[in-house]
Amino acid sequence: MSGELDRERVRIAEAGREALADIQRASAEASAAVVRVIEQQTGITLAPVKPSVMDAHFSELVRMERQAAAYVEAMRIVRQWMLPTDPRRLGELMPELLEDVREQIADSLVRAGLS
């Protein structure tokens, strides 16, 4: 039963990743279209503006803190299996790891907003 639940969790997470990727792709395409139109009509190139961390509210800082902690946790686990001189990428290492270790790393990276 646990294996079935794990597969279902992975399936749901993958569907979520695909949906987010679709949204990001559509947003990037729409943004690029706006930039093109403005540039064609005015000659001015709009550059994407990233919000400054100095404009963040406390709740946003707390979210960033949770993400940073999750990333640190992922790295704590990765360091047990990968040396700084390791030529492999994380994606190449993951299949070689125990399933529970892979899940811990993946869960931490998702919580960090990196996967």
C-alpha positions in Angstrom: 0.0 0.0 0.0 2.8 2.4 0.9 4.4 1.9 -2.5 1.1 2.7 -4.2 0.7 5.9 -2.2 4.3 6.9 -3.0 3.7 6.4 -6.7 0.4 8.4 -6.5 2.3 11.2 -4.7 5.0 11.2 -7.4 2.3 11.2 -10.1 0.5 14.2 -8.6 3.7 16.1 -8.0 4.8 15.5 -11.7 1.4 16.7 -12.9 1.8 19.8 -10.8 5.3 20.4 -12.2 4.0 20.0 -15.7 1.1 22.5 -15.0 3.5 25.0 -13.5 5.9 24.6 -16.5 2.9 25.2 -18.9 2.0 28.4 -17.0 5.5 29.6 -16.9 5.9 29.0 -20.6 2.6 30.7 -21.5 3.6 33.7 -19.2 7.0 33.9 -20.9 5.5 33.9 -24.3 2.9 36.5 -23.4 5.6 38.7 -21.8 7.8 38.4 -24.9 4.9 39.4 -27.1 4.3 42.5 -25.1 8.0 43.4 -25.2 8.0 42.9 -29.0 4.9 45.1 -29.6 6.2 47.9 -27.4 9.6 47.8 -29.1 8.0 47.8 -32.5 5.7 50.7 -31.7 8.1 52.9 -29.6 11.6 51.6 -30.1 11.8 51.2 -26.4 12.9 47.8 -25.1 11.1 46.8 -21.9 13.4 44.9 -19.5 11.9 42.5 -17.0 12.1 43.9 -13.5 12.7 41.6 -10.6 11.1 42.8 -7.4 13.7 43.9 -4.8 13.9 41.9 -1.6 13.7 45.3 0.1 10.1 45.5 -1.0 9.2 42.2 0.6 6.6 42.1 3.4 7.3 40.0 6.5 5.2 37.1 5.2 7.3 37.0 2.0 10.5 37.0 4.1 9.1 34.1 6.1 8.4 32.2 2.9 12.0 32.8 1.7 13.3 31.7 5.1 11.4 28.4 4.7 12.7 28.0 1.2 16.3 28.6 2.3 16.0 26.1 5.2 14.6 23.5 2.8 17.5 24.1 0.4 20.0 23.8 3.3 18.3 20.5 4.2 18.6 19.2 0.6 22.3 20.1 0.6 22.9 18.4 4.0 21.6 15.2 2.4 23.4 15.6 -0.9 26.8 16.2 0.9 26.5 12.7 2.3 26.5 11.2 -1.2 28.4 13.7 -3.3 31.8 15.2 -2.9 32.6 18.8 -4.1 35.0 17.2 -6.7 32.3 14.8 -8.0 32.0 15.3 -11.7 28.4 14.1 -11.8 25.4 16.3 -11.8 22.7 15.8 -9.2 20.4 14.4 -11.8 23.0 11.7 -12.6 23.5 10.9 -9.0 19.8 10.6 -8.0 19.1 7.2 -9.7 21.9 5.7 -7.8 20.5 6.7 -4.4 18.2 4.8 -2.2 14.5 5.6 -2.8 14.0 7.3 0.5 17.1 9.4 0.1 15.9 10.5 -3.4 12.5 11.4 -2.0 14.1 13.4 0.9 16.2 15.4 -1.5 13.4 15.9 -4.0 10.9 16.9 -1.3 13.4 19.4 0.1 14.1 20.9 -3.3 10.4 21.3 -4.0 9.9 23.0 -0.7 12.8 25.3 -1.6 11.1 26.2 -4.8 13.9 24.7 -6.9 12.3 21.7 -8.5 
